[in-house]
Amino acid sequence: MNRPEHSEATHEPTQQRPQDLDRVSRFTVLTVNTHKGFTALNRRFILPELREAVRSVSADVVFLQEVHGTHEHHPQRYSNWPSMPQYEFLADTLWPQFAYGRNAVYPAGDHGNALLSKFQIIRHENLDVSISGHESRGMLHSVLRLPGGEGQDVHAICVHLGLREGHRVEQLKLLCQRLSELPPDAPVIVAGDFNDWLGKANDLLEPCGLREVFAEQWGKPARSFPARLPILRLDRIYVRNLKAHHAKVLNVRPWSHLSDHAPLSVEIEL
């Protein structure tokens, strides 16, 4: 694709190769905007509590937005700040594979999107979809190799789109352009924070073959923001060449007090 410029993920930790398992035909996906490990309005650092909540879902693949790679000052201010990148801390021992796409860089550190996976990540790429130098935004495109037989590759794209409608439209066009470069029969999951409070993303993405799992099962995308009383339908999970079951919004305790966004989960079938 000609636009945007893209770069490899900014952090590539040593990762263990998942053990050979029986063929996988179903798996669970979770997407959550972590709000950099803080509660709404940044009143409290709760990343350790968020990790326990994420673990409780037993998701196989976790899409993360607004996750810190590094921060220079927070470790001095918060005694429970992890000694490793936030996505690696969240991965813990449950997700041996993880990828990170650094989107926003500032003097004290950086943050972006991340993917945690129980399946092998055979490659990943972070696409810069920032428009006109305003908000730093990105799409982390990972390719997962599911176990069994010769393996099945699934494309997982973690997104965090802009606050301005015009920027989102351009970013959705870039997403469709990336999808057009994949094999037409390739299984694809696109999940994350679309900031689509006007509800226009579905119309733009349907021609690209994407189906939003909540709209398909419940008639409309899920209400996910603010987490304590969800009104806006900002977060989404889209699929192509896959089936989706049991789409859920996690908007009760502890989730309602762990971020400003309510996470979404769904079971995916090949």
Secondary structure as a PSIPRED ss2 file (coil, helix, strand):
# PSIPRED VFORMAT (PSIPRED V4.0)

   1 M C   1.000  0.000  0.000
   2 N C   1.000  0.000  0.000
   3 R C   1.000  0.000  0.000
   4 P C   1.000  0.000  0.000
   5 E C   1.000  0.000  0.000
   6 H E   0.000  0.000  1.000
   7 S E   0.000  0.000  1.000
   8 E C   1.000  0.000  0.000
   9 A C   1.000  0.000  0.000
  10 T C   1.000  0.000  0.000
  11 H E   0.000  0.000  1.000
  12 E C   1.000  0.000  0.000
  13 P C   1.000  0.000  0.000
  14 T C   1.000  0.000  0.000
  15 Q C   1.000  0.000  0.000
  16 Q C   1.000  0.000  0.000
  17 R C   1.000  0.000  0.000
  18 P C   1.000  0.000  0.000
  19 Q C   1.000  0.000  0.000
  20 D C   1.000  0.000  0.000
  21 L C   1.000  0.000  0.000
  22 D C   1.000  0.000  0.000
  23 R C   1.000  0.000  0.000
  24 V C   1.000  0.000  0.000
  25 S C   1.000  0.000  0.000
  26 R E   0.000  0.000  1.000
  27 F E   0.000  0.000  1.000
  28 T E   0.000  0.000  1.000
  29 V E   0.000  0.000  1.000
  30 L E   0.000  0.000  1.000
  31 T E   0.000  0.000  1.000
  32 V E   0.000  0.000  1.000
  33 N E   0.000  0.000  1.000
  34 T C   1.000  0.000  0.000
  35 H H   0.000  1.000  0.000
  36 K H   0.000  1.000  0.000
  37 G H   0.000  1.000  0.000
  38 F E   0.000  0.000  1.000
  39 T C   1.000  0.000  0.000
  40 A H   0.000  1.000  0.000
  41 L H   0.000  1.000  0.000
  42 N H   0.000  1.000  0.000
  43 R C   1.000  0.000  0.000
  44 R C   1.000  0.000  0.000
  45 F E   0.000  0.000  1.000
  46 I C   1.000  0.000  0.000
  47 L H   0.000  1.000  0.000
  48 P H   0.000  1.000  0.000
  49 E H   0.000  1.000  0.000
  50 L H   0.000  1.000  0.000
  51 R H   0.000  1.000  0.000
  52 E H   0.000  1.000  0.000
  53 A H   0.000  1.000  0.000
  54 V H   0.000  1.000  0.000
  55 R H   0.000  1.000  0.000
  56 S H   0.000  1.000  0.000
  57 V H   0.000  1.000  0.000
  58 S C   1.000  0.000  0.000
  59 A C   1.000  0.000  0.000
  60 D C   1.000  0.000  0.000
  61 V E   0.000  0.000  1.000
  62 V E   0.000  0.000  1.000
  63 F E   0.000  0.000  1.000
  64 L E   0.000  0.000  1.000
  65 Q E   0.000  0.000  1.000
  66 E E   0.000  0.000  1.000
  67 V E   0.000  0.000  1.000
  68 H E   0.000  0.000  1.000
  69 G E   0.000  0.000  1.000
  70 T E   0.000  0.000  1.000
  71 H E   0.000  0.000  1.000
  72 E C   1.000  0.000  0.000
  73 H C   1.000  0.000  0.000
  74 H H   0.000  1.000  0.000
  75 P H   0.000  1.000  0.000
  76 Q H   0.000  1.000  0.000
  77 R H   0.000  1.000  0.000
  78 Y C   1.000  0.000  0.000
  79 S C   1.000  0.000  0.000
  80 N C   1.000  0.000  0.000
  81 W C   1.000  0.000  0.000
  82 P C   1.000  0.000  0.000
  83 S C   1.000  0.000  0.000
  84 M C   1.000  0.000  0.000
  85 P C   1.000  0.000  0.000
  86 Q H   0.000  1.000  0.000
  87 Y H   0.000  1.000  0.000
  88 E H   0.000  1.000  0.000
  89 F H   0.000  1.000  0.000
  90 L H   0.000  1.000  0.000
  91 A H   0.000  1.000  0.000
  92 D C   1.000  0.000  0.000
  93 T C   1.000  0.000  0.000
  94 L C   1.000  0.000  0.000
  95 W C   1.000  0.000  0.000
  96 P C   1.000  0.000  0.000
  97 Q E   0.000  0.000  1.000
  98 F E   0.000  0.000  1.000
  99 A E   0.000  0.000  1.000
 100 Y E   0.000  0.000  1.000
 101 G E   0.000  0.000  1.000
 102 R E   0.000  0.000  1.000
 103 N E   0.000  0.000  1.000
 104 A E   0.000  0.000  1.000
 105 V E   0.000  0.000  1.000
 106 Y E   0.000  0.000  1.000
 107 P C   1.000  0.000  0.000
 108 A C   1.000  0.000  0.000
 109 G E   0.000  0.000  1.000
 110 D E   0.000  0.000  1.000
 111 H E   0.000  0.000  1.000
 112 G E   0.000  0.000  1.000
 113 N E   0.000  0.000  1.000
 114 A E   0.000  0.000  1.000
 115 L E   0.000  0.000  1.000
 116 L E   0.000  0.000  1.000
 117 S E   0.000  0.000  1.000
 118 K C   1.000  0.000  0.000
 119 F C   1.000  0.000  0.000
 120 Q E   0.000  0.000  1.000
 121 I E   0.000  0.000  1.000
 122 I E   0.000  0.000  1.000
 123 R E   0.000  0.000  1.000
 124 H E   0.000  0.000  1.000
 125 E E   0.000  0.000  1.000
 126 N E   0.000  0.000  1.000
 127 L E   0.000  0.000  1.000
 128 D E   0.000  0.000  1.000
 129 V C   1.000  0.000  0.000
 130 S C   1.000  0.000  0.000
 131 I C   1.000  0.000  0.000
 132 S C   1.000  0.000  0.000
 133 G C   1.000  0.000  0.000
 134 H C   1.000  0.000  0.000
 135 E C   1.000  0.000  0.000
 136 S C   1.000  0.000  0.000
 137 R C   1.000  0.000  0.000
 138 G E   0.000  0.000  1.000
 139 M E   0.000  0.000  1.000
 140 L E   0.000  0.000  1.000
 141 H E   0.000  0.000  1.000
 142 S E   0.000  0.000  1.000
 143 V E   0.000  0.000  1.000
 144 L E   0.000  0.000  1.000
 145 R E   0.000  0.000  1.000
 146 L E   0.000  0.000  1.000
 147 P C   1.000  0.000  0.000
 148 G C   1.000  0.000  0.000
 149 G C   1.000  0.000  0.000
 150 E C   1.000  0.000  0.000
 151 G C   1.000  0.000  0.000
 152 Q E   0.000  0.000  1.000
 153 D E   0.000  0.000  1.000
 154 V E   0.000  0.000  1.000
 155 H E   0.000  0.000  1.000
 156 A E   0.000  0.000  1.000
 157 I E   0.000  0.000  1.000
 158 C E   0.000  0.000  1.000
 159 V E   0.000  0.000  1.000
 160 H E   0.000  0.000  1.000
 161 L C   1.000  0.000  0.000
 162 G C   1.000  0.000  0.000
 163 L C   1.000  0.000  0.000
 164 R C   1.000  0.000  0.000
 165 E H   0.000  1.000  0.000
 166 G H   0.000  1.000  0.000
 167 H H   0.000  1.000  0.000
 168 R H   0.000  1.000  0.000
 169 V H   0.000  1.000  0.000
 170 E H   0.000  1.000  0.000
 171 Q H   0.000  1.000  0.000
 172 L H   0.000  1.000  0.000
 173 K H   0.000  1.000  0.000
 174 L H   0.000  1.000  0.000
 175 L H   0.000  1.000  0.000
 176 C H   0.000  1.000  0.000
 177 Q H   0.000  1.000  0.000
 178 R H   0.000  1.000  0.000
 179 L H   0.000  1.000  0.000
 180 S H   0.000  1.000  0.000
 181 E C   1.000  0.000  0.000
 182 L C   1.000  0.000  0.000
 183 P C   1.000  0.000  0.000
 184 P C   1.000  0.000  0.000
 185 D C   1.000  0.000  0.000
 186 A C   1.000  0.000  0.000
 187 P C   1.000  0.000  0.000
 188 V E   0.000  0.000  1.000
 189 I E   0.000  0.000  1.000
 190 V E   0.000  0.000  1.000
 191 A E   0.000  0.000  1.000
 192 G E   0.000  0.000  1.000
 193 D E   0.000  0.000  1.000
 194 F C   1.000  0.000  0.000
 195 N C   1.000  0.000  0.000
 196 D C   1.000  0.000  0.000
 197 W C   1.000  0.000  0.000
 198 L C   1.000  0.000  0.000
 199 G C   1.000  0.000  0.000
 200 K C   1.000  0.000  0.000
 201 A H   0.000  1.000  0.000
 202 N H   0.000  1.000  0.000
 203 D H   0.000  1.000  0.000
 204 L H   0.000  1.000  0.000
 205 L H   0.000  1.000  0.000
 206 E H   0.000  1.000  0.000
 207 P H   0.000  1.000  0.000
 208 C H   0.000  1.000  0.000
 209 G C   1.000  0.000  0.000
 210 L C   1.000  0.000  0.000
 211 R E   0.000  0.000  1.000
 212 E E   0.000  0.000  1.000
 213 V H   0.000  1.000  0.000
 214 F H   0.000  1.000  0.000
 215 A H   0.000  1.000  0.000
 216 E H   0.000  1.000  0.000
 217 Q H   0.000  1.000  0.000
 218 W H   0.000  1.000  0.000
 219 G C   1.000  0.000  0.000
 220 K C   1.000  0.000  0.000
 221 P C   1.000  0.000  0.000
 222 A C   1.000  0.000  0.000
 223 R C   1.000  0.000  0.000
 224 S C   1.000  0.000  0.000
 225 F E   0.000  0.000  1.000
 226 P C   1.000  0.000  0.000
 227 A C   1.000  0.000  0.000
 228 R C   1.000  0.000  0.000
 229 L C   1.000  0.000  0.000
 230 P C   1.000  0.000  0.000
 231 I C   1.000  0.000  0.000
 232 L E   0.000  0.000  1.000
 233 R C   1.000  0.000  0.000
 234 L C   1.000  0.000  0.000
 235 D E   0.000  0.000  1.000
 236 R E   0.000  0.000  1.000
 237 I E   0.000  0.000  1.000
 238 Y E   0.000  0.000  1.000
 239 V E   0.000  0.000  1.000
 240 R E   0.000  0.000  1.000
 241 N C   1.000  0.000  0.000
 242 L C   1.000  0.000  0.000
 243 K E   0.000  0.000  1.000
 244 A E   0.000  0.000  1.000
 245 H E   0.000  0.000  1.000
 246 H E   0.000  0.000  1.000
 247 A E   0.000  0.000  1.000
 248 K E   0.000  0.000  1.000
 249 V E   0.000  0.000  1.000
 250 L C   1.000  0.000  0.000
 251 N C   1.000  0.000  0.000
 252 V C   1.000  0.000  0.000
 253 R C   1.000  0.000  0.000
 254 P C   1.000  0.000  0.000
 255 W H   0.000  1.000  0.000
 256 S H   0.000  1.000  0.000
 257 H H   0.000  1.000  0.000
 258 L C   1.000  0.000  0.000
 259 S C   1.000  0.000  0.000
 260 D C   1.000  0.000  0.000
 261 H C   1.000  0.000  0.000
 262 A C   1.000  0.000  0.000
 263 P C   1.000  0.000  0.000
 264 L E   0.000  0.000  1.000
 265 S E   0.000  0.000  1.000
 266 V E   0.000  0.000  1.000
 267 E E   0.000  0.000  1.000
 268 I E   0.000  0.000  1.000
 269 E E   0.000  0.000  1.000
 270 L C   1.000  0.000  0.000
